[in-house]
Amino acid sequence: MKILILGAGQVGTSVAANLVSESNDITVVDTDAQRLRELADRFDLRTLQGHGAHPDVLARAGAEDAEMIIAVTNSDETNMVACQVAYTLFHTPTKIARVRAPGFMEQEQLFGPEALPIDVRISPEQQVTDYILRLIQNPGTLQVADFAGGRVRLVAVRAYYGGPLVGHELRTLYEHMPHIDARVAAIYRRDRAIQPEGDTVIDVDDEVFFVAAPRHIRSVMGELRRLEKPYKRLIFAGGGNIGTRLARATERNFRVKVIEHDLDRCKEIAESLEHTIVLHGDAADEELLLEENVEDTDVFCAVTDDDEANILSAMLAKRLGARKAMALINRTAYVDLVQSGPIDVAISPQQATIGSLLKHVRRGDVVMVQSLRRGAAEAIEAIAHGDASSSKVVGRPIEDINLPKGTTIGAVVRGDEVLIAHHDTVIQPEDHVVLFLQDKSRVSEVEKLFQVGITFF
């Protein structure tokens, strides 16, 4: 697929890194020559210096035959105008824009064929907020992803010593809980993927991904670790867009505090929030954290725009007794280093955002993509079309489907019915199939499985 990416910042670079590895023809446009040189040195793609909304720049970038434009510059206005120009002059089929300002996002009538021709709007800040909220609402999880409109949930947890299933074969999960349907989709042991089988033994510190209906999540987690009590007290370090969104979303059901170093911003967010305590100060100030009883805090979540500040404040909060410490970290190299230390969850904005873009690039009828394990793995929700003669999956039991190595079918959603996948589950037309890919490079093989052919041999 020929794709134009406008903007070589964090989001644009992350999108390019994900898409270029999948045999796409990528051109990145930015005004910053240094950023473009760094991208060209790292990836096999084309770069062009210029303003992404200018018609002549888009023409030189190859907009005439591009199948998709992804406008993710730091300017909402530039992104929206670029999509309009691409639609009007070049008839680009798919137009995706990063739109952050609530004033734009809330006005639905601004977007559509008769207005601004933007097919998909993404707000990284809102997607990161939603990602963190799912972690808060599901205590003890490392990652939570919803599929089929929330009817199926993929959850990652770390197995703890003392969990009933730890040290036992996987098949005993079904013996312990005969009335609860769940499936372990993948296991990671010291960053090495293990294909789950009935005789696979769960070890302490294994990272376990499992699929179940939302109502069964806590029961399955209880087999892998001691269940945590629901969170009540939250501290968010940073009163920017993400911190403010998090406080607004949680202040009615939790006791929430926000720490912000900028006094004017403190006053601004204090006026916009109803039940949140807004504190002026440095989130890495030990005295301030002790004054605010950080040792009684259930979740300390650092979401400033400074990676180092987030890491330091979260580590300090954890050392002082916070039950869970989370940190927003933009630099991919930091994420793996940090999560193996005192910080419980390192949150990657790129991972939280990229799925909403990838589902529009995937071939076959893919309706949801979730990036997992810092982009190395992926979960996909694909719709099965055709019949036994035209499809490689329809009419076949799962055990007869030639799945790529490291790929697991976790669940099948048929209408309103959720079927946790078993070896004899038969895929029917229009089923929503949730798959886990341990190796993201295999995604093209999965796409081919769900593409319908005129004939099938």
C-alpha positions as CSV (number, residue, x, y, z in Angstrom):
1,M,0.0,0.0,0.0
2,K,1.3,3.5,-0.9
3,I,1.0,5.7,2.2
4,L,1.9,9.3,2.9
5,I,2.7,10.2,6.5
6,L,2.7,14.0,7.3
7,G,4.8,14.7,10.4
8,A,8.0,13.1,11.6
9,G,7.4,13.6,15.3
10,Q,6.9,10.8,17.8
11,V,3.6,9.7,16.4
12,G,4.7,9.9,12.7
13,T,8.0,8.1,13.5
14,S,6.1,5.3,15.4
15,V,3.6,4.9,12.5
16,A,6.4,4.8,9.9
17,A,8.3,2.2,12.0
18,N,5.3,-0.1,12.2
19,L,4.2,0.2,8.6
20,V,7.5,0.1,6.8
21,S,8.2,-3.4,8.1
22,E,5.1,-4.6,6.4
23,S,6.2,-4.0,2.8
24,N,4.3,-0.7,2.4
25,D,5.6,2.1,0.2
26,I,6.0,4.9,2.7
27,T,6.8,8.6,2.2
28,V,7.3,10.9,5.2
29,V,6.8,14.7,4.8
30,D,8.1,17.2,7.4
31,T,9.6,20.6,7.6
32,D,12.5,19.5,9.8
33,A,15.4,18.2,7.7
34,Q,17.2,16.7,10.6
35,R,14.3,14.5,11.6
36,L,13.9,13.3,8.1
37,R,17.6,12.4,7.8
38,E,17.3,10.3,11.0
39,L,14.2,8.5,9.7
40,A,15.9,7.8,6.3
41,D,18.9,6.4,8.1
42,R,16.8,4.0,10.2
43,F,14.2,2.8,7.8
44,D,13.7,1.9,4.1
45,L,11.4,4.8,3.2
46,R,11.3,8.0,1.2
47,T,11.3,11.5,2.8
48,L,10.4,14.9,1.6
49,Q,11.0,18.3,3.3
50,G,8.1,20.7,3.0
51,H,4.8,21.7,4.5
52,G,2.4,18.8,4.4
53,A,-0.7,20.8,3.6
54,H,0.7,22.5,0.5
55,P,-0.6,21.1,-2.8
56,D,2.8,21.2,-4.5
57,V,4.5,19.3,-1.6
58,L,1.7,16.6,-1.6
59,A,2.1,16.3,-5.4
60,R,5.9,15.8,-5.1
61,A,5.3,13.3,-2.3
62,G,3.2,11.1,-4.7
63,A,-0.3,12.0,-3.5
64,E,-1.7,11.3,-7.0
65,D,-1.6,7.6,-6.6
66,A,-1.4,7.3,-2.8
67,E,-4.0,5.0,-1.2
68,M,-3.8,6.6,2.3
69,I,-2.7,9.9,3.9
70,I,-1.9,9.9,7.6
71,A,-1.6,13.5,8.8
72,V,0.0,13.5,12.3
73,T,1.8,16.8,12.5
74,N,1.6,18.8,15.8
75,S,-0.9,21.2,14.2
76,D,-4.6,20.2,14.1
77,E,-5.2,22.8,11.4
78,T,-2.4,21.6,9.2
79,N,-3.7,18.0,9.5
80,M,-7.2,18.9,8.6
81,V,-6.3,21.1,5.6
82,A,-3.9,18.4,4.3
83,C,-6.8,15.9,4.3
84,Q,-9.0,18.5,2.5
85,V,-6.3,19.1,-0.2
86,A,-5.7,15.4,-0.6
87,Y,-9.4,14.8,-1.1
88,T,-10.1,17.7,-3.4
89,L,-7.0,17.6,-5.7
90,F,-5.9,14.0,-5.5
91,H,-9.0,12.0,-4.5
92,T,-7.0,10.1,-1.9
93,P,-9.2,7.2,-0.8
94,T,-8.4,7.1,3.0
95,K,-7.6,10.2,5.0
96,I,-6.6,10.0,8.7
97,A,-5.9,13.1,10.8
98,R,-4.5,13.7,14.3
99,V,-7.0,16.1,15.9
100,R,-6.3,16.9,19.5
101,A,-8.3,20.0,20.4
102,P,-11.6,19.1,22.1
103,G,-13.2,22.1,20.4
104,F,-12.7,20.3,17.1
105,M,-13.3,16.7,18.3
106,E,-16.7,17.6,19.8
107,Q,-18.1,19.1,16.6
108,E,-19.2,16.1,14.6
109,Q,-20.7,18.2,11.9
110,L,-17.3,19.5,11.0
111,F,-16.3,16.1,9.6
112,G,-17.9,14.2,6.7
113,P,-18.2,14.2,2.9
114,E,-20.0,17.5,2.9
115,A,-17.6,19.1,5.4
116,L,-14.0,18.2,6.2
117,P,-13.3,14.9,4.4
118,I,-11.5,13.1,7.2
119,D,-12.3,9.4,7.4
120,V,-10.6,8.7,10.7
121,R,-9.7,11.2,13.5
122,I,-7.2,10.1,16.1
123,S,-6.4,11.8,19.4
124,P,-3.3,10.2,21.0
125,E,-4.0,11.9,24.3
126,Q,-7.5,10.4,24.5
127,Q,-6.2,7.0,23.5
128,V,-3.5,7.1,26.1
129,T,-6.1,8.2,28.6
130,D,-8.4,5.3,27.7
131,Y,-5.5,2.9,28.0
132,I,-4.6,4.1,31.5
133,L,-8.3,4.0,32.6
134,R,-8.5,0.3,31.6
135,L,-5.5,-0.4,33.8
136,I,-7.1,1.5,36.7
137,Q,-10.4,-0.3,36.3
138,N,-8.7,-3.7,36.2
139,P,-6.3,-3.8,39.2
140,G,-3.2,-6.0,38.7
141,T,-3.2,-6.0,34.9
142,L,-0.3,-5.1,32.6
143,Q,-2.4,-4.5,29.6
144,V,-6.1,-4.6,28.8
145,A,-7.6,-4.7,25.2
146,D,-11.3,-4.9,24.3
147,F,-12.7,-6.6,21.1
148,A,-16.1,-7.0,19.6
149,G,-17.5,-3.9,21.2
150,G,-16.2,-5.0,24.7
151,R,-17.7,-8.5,24.6
152,V,-14.2,-10.1,24.6
153,R,-11.3,-8.9,26.6
154,L,-7.6,-9.7,26.2
155,V,-5.7,-9.2,29.5
156,A,-2.0,-9.5,30.3
157,V,-0.9,-10.3,33.9
158,R,2.2,-11.3,35.6
159,A,2.0,-14.7,37.4
160,Y,2.9,-14.4,41.1
161,Y,4.1,-17.1,43.5
162,G,1.1,-18.6,45.3
163,G,-1.3,-18.3,42.4
164,P,-3.3,-21.6,42.2
165,L,-2.2,-22.2,38.6
166,V,1.5,-21.2,39.1
167,G,3.7,-24.3,38.9
168,H,0.9,-26.4,37.4
169,E,0.0,-27.4,33.8
170,L,-2.3,-25.1,31.9
171,R,-5.0,-27.7,31.5
172,T,-5.7,-27.5,35.3
173,L,-7.1,-24.0,34.7
174,Y,-10.2,-25.7,33.1
175,E,-10.4,-28.2,36.0
176,H,-10.3,-25.4,38.6
177,M,-13.0,-23.4,36.7
178,P,-15.2,-25.8,34.7
179,H,-17.9,-23.2,34.4
180,I,-15.7,-20.3,33.2
181,D,-14.6,-20.3,29.6
182,A,-11.2,-18.7,29.0
183,R,-8.2,-19.3,26.9
184,V,-4.5,-18.5,27.4
185,A,-3.3,-16.9,24.2
186,A,0.4,-16.5,24.9
187,I,3.0,-16.8,27.6
188,Y,6.2,-14.8,27.8
189,R,9.0,-16.0,30.0
190,R,12.0,-13.7,30.3
191,D,10.9,-12.1,27.0
192,R,10.8,-15.4,25.2
193,A,7.5,-16.4,23.7
194,I,6.1,-19.8,24.7
195,Q,3.2,-21.4,22.7
196,P,0.6,-22.4,25.3
197,E,-0.3,-26.1,25.3
198,G,-2.3,-28.2,27.8
199,D,0.9,-29.5,29.4
200,T,2.6,-26.0,29.5
201,V,3.6,-25.2,33.1
202,I,3.1,-21.6,34.3
203,D,6.2,-20.2,36.1
204,V,6.5,-17.3,38.6
205,D,7.0,-14.0,36.7
206,D,5.6,-15.4,33.5
207,E,3.7,-12.7,31.5
208,V,0.4,-14.4,30.6
209,F,-2.1,-13.1,28.0
210,F,-5.5,-14.6,28.2
211,V,-8.9,-14.1,26.5
212,A,-12.3,-14.2,28.3
213,A,-15.6,-12.4,28.6
214,P,-15.2,-9.3,30.9
215,R,-17.3,-10.9,33.7
216,H,-14.8,-13.7,34.0
217,I,-11.6,-11.7,34.0
218,R,-11.1,-11.5,37.8
219,S,-11.8,-15.2,38.2
220,V,-9.0,-16.1,35.7
221,M,-6.6,-13.5,37.3
222,G,-7.2,-15.2,40.6
223,E,-5.7,-18.4,39.2
224,L,-2.4,-16.5,38.3
225,R,-2.0,-14.1,41.2
226,R,-3.5,-12.8,44.4
227,L,-6.4,-10.7,43.5
228,E,-6.0,-7.0,44.2
229,K,-8.6,-4.9,45.9
230,P,-10.2,-2.2,43.7
231,Y,-8.2,1.1,43.6
232,K,-9.6,4.1,45.5
233,R,-6.8,6.7,45.8
234,L,-5.1,8.1,42.7
235,I,-2.3,10.6,42.2
236,F,-1.6,11.9,38.7
237,A,1.8,13.7,38.2
238,G,1.3,16.2,35.5
239,G,-1.7,18.5,34.8
240,G,-1.4,18.5,31.0
241,N,-4.0,17.1,28.6
242,I,-3.6,13.5,29.7
243,G,-3.5,14.2,33.4
244,T,-6.5,16.5,33.2
245,R,-8.5,14.0,31.2
246,L,-7.6,11.2,33.6
247,A,-8.7,13.3,36.6
248,R,-12.0,14.3,34.9
249,A,-12.7,10.7,34.1
250,T,-12.0,9.3,37.6
251,E,-12.8,12.1,40.1
252,R,-16.4,11.0,40.7
253,N,-15.5,7.4,41.6
254,F,-12.0,7.8,43.1
255,R,-10.1,10.2,45.5
256,V,-8.0,12.0,43.0
257,K,-5.0,14.4,43.3
258,V,-3.1,16.1,40.5
259,I,0.4,17.5,41.0
260,E,1.4,20.2,38.5
261,H,4.6,22.4,38.6
262,D,3.2,25.3,36.6
263,L,1.1,27.6,38.9
264,D,-1.0,29.1,36.1
265,R,-1.9,25.6,34.8
266,C,-2.8,24.6,38.4
267,K,-5.3,27.4,38.6
268,E,-6.7,26.6,35.2
269,I,-7.3,22.9,35.8
270,A,-8.5,23.5,39.4
271,E,-11.3,25.6,37.9
272,S,-12.2,22.9,35.4
273,L,-12.3,20.0,37.8
274,E,-15.0,19.5,40.4
275,H,-13.8,16.9,42.9
276,T,-10.0,16.8,42.3
277,I,-7.4,18.2,44.6
278,V,-4.8,20.1,42.5
279,L,-1.4,20.6,44.1
280,H,1.3,23.0,43.0
281,G,4.7,21.4,43.2
282,D,7.3,19.0,41.9
283,A,6.1,15.3,41.7
284,A,9.6,14.2,42.4
285,D,9.7,16.2,45.7
286,E,9.9,13.5,48.5
287,E,8.6,15.9,51.1
288,L,5.5,16.8,49.0
289,L,4.7,13.1,48.4
290,L,5.0,12.3,52.1
291,E,2.8,15.2,53.0
292,E,0.2,13.9,50.5
293,N,0.3,10.4,52.1
294,V,1.7,8.7,49.0
295,E,2.1,5.5,51.1
296,D,-1.7,5.2,51.2
297,T,-2.0,5.8,47.4
298,D,-3.3,2.9,45.3
299,V,-2.0,4.3,41.9
300,F,0.7,6.9,41.3
301,C,0.7,7.7,37.6
302,A,3.2,10.1,36.1
303,V,2.0,11.6,32.8
304,T,4.1,14.7,32.2
305,D,5.8,15.3,28.8
306,D,9.2,14.6,30.3
307,D,10.2,10.9,30.3
308,E,12.9,11.3,32.9
309,A,10.6,13.2,35.3
310,N,8.0,10.5,34.9
311,I,10.5,7.7,35.6
312,L,12.0,9.4,38.7
313,S,8.8,10.5,40.3
314,A,7.2,7.0,39.8
315,M,10.3,5.3,41.2
316,L,10.2,7.6,44.2
317,A,6.5,7.1,44.8
318,K,7.0,3.3,44.7
319,R,9.9,3.5,47.1
320,L,7.8,5.6,49.5
321,G,5.0,3.0,49.5
322,A,2.6,3.7,46.6
323,R,0.8,0.4,45.8
324,K,1.2,0.7,42.0
325,A,3.5,3.0,40.1
326,M,2.9,3.8,36.4
327,A,4.9,6.1,34.1
328,L,4.2,7.4,30.6
329,I,7.4,6.9,28.6
330,N,7.9,8.1,25.0
331,R,11.3,6.7,24.3
332,T,11.0,3.0,23.3
333,A,14.4,2.2,24.6
334,Y,13.4,3.3,28.1
335,V,10.2,1.2,28.3
336,D,11.9,-2.3,28.6
337,L,14.5,-1.0,31.0
338,V,12.0,0.6,33.3
339,Q,9.3,-2.1,33.5
340,S,11.8,-4.7,34.7
341,G,12.5,-2.4,37.7
342,P,10.4,-0.9,40.5
343,I,7.9,0.7,38.1
344,D,4.9,-1.6,37.7
345,V,3.7,-0.4,34.3
346,A,5.5,1.6,31.7
347,I,3.0,3.1,29.3
348,S,4.0,3.7,25.7
349,P,1.9,6.3,23.9
350,Q,2.9,4.8,20.6
351,Q,1.6,1.4,21.6
352,A,-1.7,2.9,22.8
353,T,-2.1,4.9,19.5
354,I,-0.8,2.7,16.7
355,G,-3.7,0.1,16.8
356,S,-6.3,2.6,15.7
357,L,-4.1,3.3,12.6
358,L,-3.1,-0.2,11.8
359,K,-6.7,-1.5,11.4
360,H,-7.1,0.8,8.4
361,V,-3.9,-0.6,6.8
362,R,-4.6,-4.3,7.3
363,R,-5.8,-6.2,4.3
364,G,-8.8,-8.4,4.7
365,D,-11.7,-7.2,6.8
366,V,-9.9,-6.2,10.0
367,V,-11.9,-4.2,12.5
368,M,-9.6,-3.9,15.4
369,V,-5.9,-4.1,16.0
370,Q,-4.1,-3.9,19.4
371,S,-0.3,-3.5,19.6
372,L,1.2,-5.6,22.4
373,R,4.5,-6.0,24.1
374,R,5.9,-2.7,22.8
375,G,4.9,-3.5,19.2
376,A,6.5,-6.9,19.0
377,A,3.2,-8.8,19.2
378,E,-0.3,-7.9,18.0
379,A,-3.9,-8.9,18.6
380,I,-6.4,-8.7,15.7
381,E,-10.1,-8.9,15.3
382,A,-10.9,-10.0,11.8
383,I,-14.3,-10.9,10.1
384,A,-14.5,-14.1,8.3
385,H,-16.3,-13.8,4.9
386,G,-17.2,-16.2,2.1
387,D,-17.8,-20.0,2.3
388,A,-15.9,-23.2,2.4
389,S,-14.9,-22.9,-1.3
390,S,-13.8,-19.3,-1.2
391,S,-12.3,-18.9,2.3
392,K,-9.4,-20.5,4.0
393,V,-11.1,-20.3,7.4
394,V,-14.9,-20.5,6.9
395,G,-16.4,-23.9,7.5
396,R,-13.3,-25.3,9.1
397,P,-12.6,-26.3,12.7
398,I,-9.7,-24.3,14.2
399,E,-7.5,-27.3,14.4
400,D,-7.6,-27.6,10.5
401,I,-6.8,-23.9,9.9
402,N,-3.2,-23.4,8.8
403,L,-2.3,-20.7,11.2
404,P,1.2,-19.1,11.1
405,K,3.6,-20.1,13.7
406,G,3.0,-18.4,17.0
407,T,-0.6,-17.4,16.1
408,T,-3.5,-18.4,18.4
409,I,-7.2,-17.9,17.9
410,G,-8.5,-16.8,21.3
411,A,-12.2,-16.2,20.7
412,V,-15.0,-16.2,18.1
413,V,-17.9,-13.7,18.4
414,R,-21.0,-14.8,16.5
415,G,-23.7,-12.2,16.7
416,D,-24.2,-11.6,20.5
417,E,-22.6,-14.9,21.4
418,V,-19.0,-15.1,22.6
419,L,-17.3,-18.5,22.0
420,I,-13.9,-19.0,23.6
421,A,-11.9,-20.9,20.9
422,H,-11.3,-24.6,21.2
423,H,-9.7,-27.0,18.7
424,D,-13.1,-28.1,17.3
425,T,-14.7,-24.7,17.1
426,V,-15.9,-24.2,13.4
427,I,-15.6,-20.7,11.9
428,Q,-18.8,-19.5,10.3
429,P,-19.4,-16.7,7.8
430,E,-19.4,-13.2,9.4
431,D,-17.8,-14.5,12.6
432,H,-15.5,-12.0,14.4
433,V,-12.3,-13.9,15.1
434,V,-9.9,-12.6,17.7
435,L,-6.3,-13.7,17.0
436,F,-3.0,-13.3,19.0
437,L,0.2,-13.0,17.0
438,Q,3.4,-13.6,19.0
439,D,5.4,-12.4,16.0
440,K,4.0,-9.3,14.3
441,S,6.0,-10.0,11.2
442,R,3.5,-12.9,10.5
443,V,0.6,-10.5,10.1
444,S,0.6,-10.7,6.2
445,E,0.0,-14.4,6.5
446,V,-3.0,-13.9,8.8
447,E,-4.3,-11.2,6.4
448,K,-4.2,-13.7,3.5
449,L,-6.2,-16.3,5.6
450,F,-9.0,-13.8,5.8
451,Q,-9.0,-12.6,2.2
452,V,-11.7,-14.2,0.1
453,G,-10.6,-15.7,-3.2
454,I,-12.7,-16.5,-6.3
455,T,-11.7,-20.1,-5.9
456,F,-9.9,-21.9,-3.1
457,F,-7.5,-24.8,-3.7
